[in-house]
Amino acid sequence: MKNCNPKPRNLFIKSLSISLFSFLILSSAYSCSSDSSSDDIEIDEDSGSDDGDTGSTGDTGDTEINITSILSKFDGTGLSYEISGDNVIFTSSDLPNHTSPYWPEDNDLHSDYTGVNPDWRQNPNEIAEQNIVFTIPLSPAEATDHESTPLGAMGIARNGIPFFNQYAGPDQPLTDEINSFDQWLGHPTGTSIYHYHIEPTYLTQEYGEDAFLGLLSDGFPVYGPVENGEEITNDDLDEYHGHVSATADFPNGIYHYHITSNDPYINGNGYFGTPGNTTF
């Protein structure tokens, strides 16, 4: 039988075709939008996690990092820390948790020199309790103007002992002073501040030559002389004695310093970031 009313059916089919066509266009657009968004995500910029993972810094300069997760590695005699706003505040008694001929003879940690330096000579100073307070930023960033490191404490090792720079005095190399370093390569000043200028071998022996060893006052970490199974040399580092790469503690990458066997040992021509305050 001939259809006497074809118009409504034609309109229905036409309407259905338009709807299907529109649906296909929208689905395709959504799919392309989703694919494009996922392609733009870079894993080394995912710095918002609570576990302290961070993106690369120093190369981009705009990725915020946070060092809170690494604070639990600090452990030493008379060492404590607290978070205050955007800073971590360390209070250290500066009492090394290892033997030394610089301990008073009535201290259980006093020992004769057991190192390997044939030119070793003991200086006249002794280890004595201090009250050193380091205020260090939790979210370090590259400084606009890079400050020189001071004579005296420029950072804190994970056992609470200060890091000093590569000078024995103003523009004076460590050439002679290095012969007074004890078996763990530290020694005390004339005011009894025990400190490390070079690799703290007690810590690298205890935790590994590629381990986290402490923080400089700008908040950037200090690592040992080995990375990815290879010894780091000064040629691998920038003028501040650091570089950006992944570490065991910051697998997405972070600017960090390395201790090396040659001058400047821990830090070069200044801080990469902006240092906090240190008081004695």
C-alpha positions as CSV (number, residue, x, y, z in Angstrom):
1,M,0.0,0.0,0.0
2,K,1.3,3.4,-0.8
3,N,2.3,5.6,2.1
4,C,-0.1,8.5,2.1
5,N,1.9,10.5,4.8
6,P,5.7,10.2,4.2
7,K,6.6,13.7,5.5
8,P,6.7,12.9,9.3
9,R,8.9,9.8,8.7
10,N,11.3,11.8,6.5
11,L,11.5,14.5,9.2
12,F,12.2,11.9,11.9
13,I,15.0,10.3,9.9
14,K,16.5,13.7,9.1
15,S,16.3,14.7,12.8
16,L,17.9,11.4,13.9
17,S,20.7,11.8,11.3
18,I,21.5,15.3,12.6
19,S,21.5,14.1,16.2
20,L,23.9,11.2,15.4
21,F,26.2,13.5,13.4
22,S,26.3,16.0,16.3
23,F,27.0,13.2,18.8
24,L,29.9,12.0,16.7
25,I,31.4,15.4,16.4
26,L,31.1,16.1,20.2
27,S,32.6,12.7,21.0
28,S,35.5,13.3,18.7
29,A,36.2,16.7,20.1
30,Y,36.1,15.5,23.7
31,S,38.4,12.6,22.8
32,C,41.0,15.0,21.2
33,S,40.7,17.4,24.1
34,S,41.4,14.6,26.6
35,D,44.4,13.3,24.6
36,S,45.9,16.7,24.3
37,S,45.6,17.4,28.0
38,S,47.4,14.2,29.0
39,D,50.2,14.9,26.5
40,D,50.9,18.3,28.1
41,I,51.4,16.9,31.6
42,E,55.1,16.5,32.5
43,I,55.9,14.2,35.4
44,D,58.7,16.4,36.7
45,E,56.4,19.2,37.4
46,D,54.1,17.3,39.7
47,S,55.3,18.9,42.9
48,G,52.1,19.0,44.9
49,S,52.3,15.6,46.6
50,D,52.5,15.4,50.4
51,D,55.4,12.9,50.3
52,G,57.9,15.6,49.3
53,D,58.4,14.5,45.7
54,T,59.3,17.4,43.7
55,G,59.8,18.5,40.1
56,S,63.0,19.7,38.6
57,T,64.1,23.1,39.7
58,G,67.0,25.3,38.6
59,D,66.2,24.5,34.9
60,T,62.7,26.0,34.9
61,G,62.9,28.2,38.0
62,D,59.1,28.1,38.4
63,T,58.5,24.8,40.1
64,E,57.9,25.0,43.8
65,I,59.6,22.3,45.9
66,N,59.3,21.3,49.5
67,I,61.9,19.5,51.7
68,T,59.6,18.5,54.5
69,S,59.8,14.8,53.7
70,I,63.6,14.7,54.2
71,L,63.6,16.2,57.7
72,S,63.0,12.8,59.4
73,K,66.5,11.8,58.3
74,F,68.0,14.3,60.8
75,D,69.2,12.5,64.0
76,G,71.9,13.6,66.3
77,T,72.9,14.2,69.9
78,G,71.2,17.3,71.2
79,L,69.5,17.9,67.8
80,S,65.9,18.9,67.4
81,Y,63.8,20.7,64.8
82,E,60.4,22.3,64.4
83,I,58.5,23.7,61.4
84,S,57.5,27.4,61.8
85,G,55.6,28.8,58.8
86,D,57.7,28.5,55.7
87,N,60.9,27.5,57.6
88,V,62.4,24.6,59.5
89,I,64.2,25.6,62.6
90,F,67.0,23.3,63.8
91,T,68.5,23.6,67.2
92,S,71.9,21.8,67.6
93,S,74.2,21.2,70.5
94,D,76.9,20.5,68.0
95,L,78.0,17.2,69.7
96,P,79.2,14.7,67.1
97,N,77.8,11.2,67.4
98,H,81.1,9.6,66.7
99,T,84.6,9.3,68.2
100,S,87.3,12.0,68.0
101,P,90.5,12.9,69.7
102,Y,88.9,16.3,70.2
103,W,86.4,15.0,72.8
104,P,87.6,15.7,76.4
105,E,89.4,12.6,77.7
106,D,86.7,11.9,80.3
107,N,84.1,11.5,77.4
108,D,83.2,8.0,76.3
109,L,83.7,9.1,72.7
110,H,87.2,10.2,73.2
111,S,89.7,8.2,71.1
112,D,93.1,8.5,69.7
113,Y,93.5,9.5,66.1
114,T,92.8,6.5,63.9
115,G,92.9,8.1,60.5
116,V,95.3,7.7,57.6
117,N,96.8,11.1,57.3
118,P,100.6,10.8,58.0
119,D,100.8,14.6,58.6
120,W,98.0,14.6,61.1
121,R,98.4,17.0,64.0
122,Q,95.9,17.8,66.7
123,N,94.9,21.4,67.2
124,P,94.6,22.7,70.7
125,N,90.8,22.9,70.8
126,E,88.1,20.6,72.2
127,I,84.5,19.7,71.4
128,A,82.1,21.5,73.7
129,E,78.3,21.9,73.8
130,Q,76.9,24.7,71.7
131,N,73.5,26.2,71.0
132,I,73.3,26.7,67.2
133,V,70.0,27.7,65.6
134,F,69.6,27.3,61.9
135,T,66.5,28.8,60.2
136,I,66.2,27.2,56.7
137,P,63.5,27.7,54.1
138,L,61.2,24.7,53.4
139,S,60.6,25.6,49.8
140,P,64.0,26.7,48.4
141,A,64.3,28.4,45.1
142,E,67.1,29.8,43.0
143,A,68.2,33.3,44.2
144,T,68.2,36.3,41.9
145,D,71.4,37.4,43.6
146,H,73.6,34.6,44.8
147,E,75.2,35.3,48.2
148,S,78.7,34.1,49.1
149,T,78.9,31.5,51.7
150,P,80.2,32.9,55.1
151,L,83.2,31.8,57.2
152,G,81.5,29.7,59.8
153,A,78.3,27.6,59.5
154,M,76.8,27.6,56.0
155,G,74.6,24.5,56.6
156,I,73.8,21.6,58.8
157,A,74.7,17.9,58.4
158,R,72.1,15.3,59.2
159,N,73.7,14.6,62.6
160,G,73.5,18.3,63.6
161,I,77.1,19.3,62.9
162,P,77.7,22.5,60.9
163,F,79.1,22.5,57.4
164,F,81.8,25.1,56.8
165,N,83.0,26.3,53.4
166,Q,86.4,25.7,51.7
167,Y,88.3,28.4,53.5
168,A,90.3,28.2,56.8
169,G,90.1,32.0,57.0
170,P,89.5,34.9,54.6
171,D,90.7,33.7,51.2
172,Q,92.9,31.1,53.0
173,P,92.8,27.6,51.6
174,L,92.5,24.5,53.8
175,T,96.0,23.3,52.8
176,D,97.5,23.3,56.3
177,E,94.3,23.2,58.4
178,I,93.2,20.0,56.7
179,N,96.0,18.2,58.6
180,S,94.1,18.8,61.8
181,F,91.0,17.0,60.7
182,D,90.2,13.9,62.9
183,Q,89.5,10.4,61.6
184,W,86.0,11.4,60.5
185,L,87.4,14.6,58.8
186,G,86.0,17.2,61.3
187,H,87.6,19.4,63.9
188,P,86.7,22.2,66.4
189,T,87.4,25.9,66.1
190,G,89.0,28.0,68.8
191,T,85.5,28.5,70.2
192,S,84.9,24.8,70.3
193,I,82.5,24.6,67.3
194,Y,83.0,21.2,65.8
195,H,82.4,21.2,62.0
196,Y,83.1,19.6,58.6
197,H,84.7,21.4,55.7
198,I,85.0,18.3,53.5
199,E,83.3,14.9,53.3
200,P,82.0,13.8,56.7
201,T,83.2,10.2,56.4
202,Y,81.3,9.0,59.4
203,L,78.1,9.8,57.6
204,T,79.1,8.4,54.2
205,Q,80.3,5.2,56.0
206,E,77.0,5.0,57.9
207,Y,74.6,5.9,55.1
208,G,76.4,5.4,51.8
209,E,78.5,7.6,49.5
210,D,75.4,8.5,47.5
211,A,73.3,9.4,50.6
212,F,71.7,12.6,51.7
213,L,74.1,14.3,54.1
214,G,72.4,17.5,55.1
215,L,71.2,20.9,54.0
216,L,72.9,24.2,53.2
217,S,71.3,27.2,54.7
218,D,69.4,28.0,51.5
219,G,67.4,24.7,51.9
220,F,68.9,22.7,49.1
221,P,70.2,19.2,50.0
222,V,73.8,18.1,50.1
223,Y,74.6,14.6,48.8
224,G,77.7,12.4,48.9
225,P,80.4,12.0,46.2
226,V,78.6,9.3,44.3
227,E,75.5,9.5,42.0
228,N,74.1,6.6,40.0
229,G,77.2,4.5,40.9
230,E,79.6,7.1,39.5
231,E,81.9,9.4,41.4
232,I,81.0,13.0,41.0
233,T,83.7,15.5,40.1
234,N,83.8,19.3,40.0
235,D,83.4,19.1,36.3
236,D,79.9,17.6,36.7
237,L,78.7,20.5,38.8
238,D,77.9,24.2,38.3
239,E,79.7,27.2,39.8
240,Y,77.8,26.7,43.1
241,H,78.9,23.0,43.2
242,G,75.5,21.6,42.5
243,H,73.2,20.4,39.7
244,V,69.7,19.2,39.0
245,S,69.0,15.5,38.8
246,A,66.8,12.9,40.5
247,T,67.8,11.5,43.9
248,A,66.5,8.7,46.0
249,D,64.7,11.3,48.2
250,F,63.5,13.4,45.3
251,P,62.9,11.1,42.3
252,N,61.4,13.8,40.2
253,G,64.6,15.8,40.4
254,I,65.9,18.7,42.5
255,Y,68.8,21.0,42.6
256,H,71.3,19.7,45.1
257,Y,74.9,20.1,46.1
258,H,77.5,17.3,46.0
259,I,80.6,16.7,48.2
260,T,83.7,16.1,46.1
261,S,87.3,15.2,46.8
262,N,88.6,18.5,45.5
263,D,88.2,22.2,46.5
264,P,85.6,23.6,47.0
265,Y,84.5,20.2,48.5
266,I,80.9,21.2,49.5
267,N,80.1,24.6,48.0
268,G,81.7,26.9,45.4
269,N,81.0,30.5,44.6
270,G,78.0,31.0,46.8
271,Y,74.5,29.7,47.6
272,F,72.3,28.6,44.7
273,G,69.3,29.7,46.7
274,T,68.6,32.4,49.4
275,P,70.0,31.4,52.8
276,G,68.1,31.6,56.1
277,N,69.7,32.7,59.4
278,T,72.1,31.0,61.7
279,T,72.7,32.1,65.3
280,F,75.1,30.9,67.9
